[in-house]
């Protein structure tokens, strides 16, 4: 015989599904770019949960595009190879030896792990880097940084062809230079450029904090572009949140409808944001 608590759980599940209907309709056919990184990448259960959410999104008609980082894994291999690494302005100085390691880790170990996780949940994912099909052509960001690139040309049509085939792209932030160089691209920057090229409905930047906070440390659930600029100017948005917010603003200036900075450590964070009234993290819109 079914216990009363179990019955209540089933009713709650059914109610949640019913309440999600308007959001499922709202995002049918939408493109959602997800920057995946942080804690969830190093935890098997969190990785499986993220993969399950991405597959569910694909099955309800969303076109998800996953862009990933992998800084801790890069640091680990550089240390094992005794290759020194330094940062300037939050960006890794990338010489020839370092860019080879970055590409090996991101396009190999990290990207393939995410692809495998998505496929294990019944999805159809393929691993790419920005070098594939000239997906992300870059120019050198700053000579002092070495092989660090800024995206200047995007092959959005290739990603649209994958979406038409119901394939989920998992993209490593490695760019191609016009002279055959390989460029290391900041993961948030790459995700923003891809979202802008696709005119995505949503860009979700998963991180290890709740989102944007005000001067009192309270999470701001929704803010305009104007307020985001003001918070940066006033020093309220500081540290590592500045580049994420600037990525969000730049993406919106180039055609992305809205950006959410959210806590990737929270279970089902993407589903909460897309399919519930409450949402998750900080929504930045016009």
Buried (B, 14 or more C-beta within 10 A) or exposed (E): EEEEEEEEEEEEEEEEEEEBEEBBEEBEEBBBBBBBBBBBBEEEEBBBBBBBBBBBBBEBEBBBBBBBBBBBBBBEBBEEEEEEBEEEEEBBBBEEEBBBBBBBBBBBBBBBBBBBBBBBBEBBBBBBBBBBBBBBBBBBBEEEBBBBBBBEBBBBEBBBEBBEEEBBBBBBBBBBBEEEBBBBBBBBBBBBBBBBBBEBBBBBBBBEBBBBBEEEEEBBBBBEBEBBBEBBEEEBBEEEBBBBBBBBBBBBEEEBBBBBBBBBBBEBBBBBBBBBEEBBBBBBBE
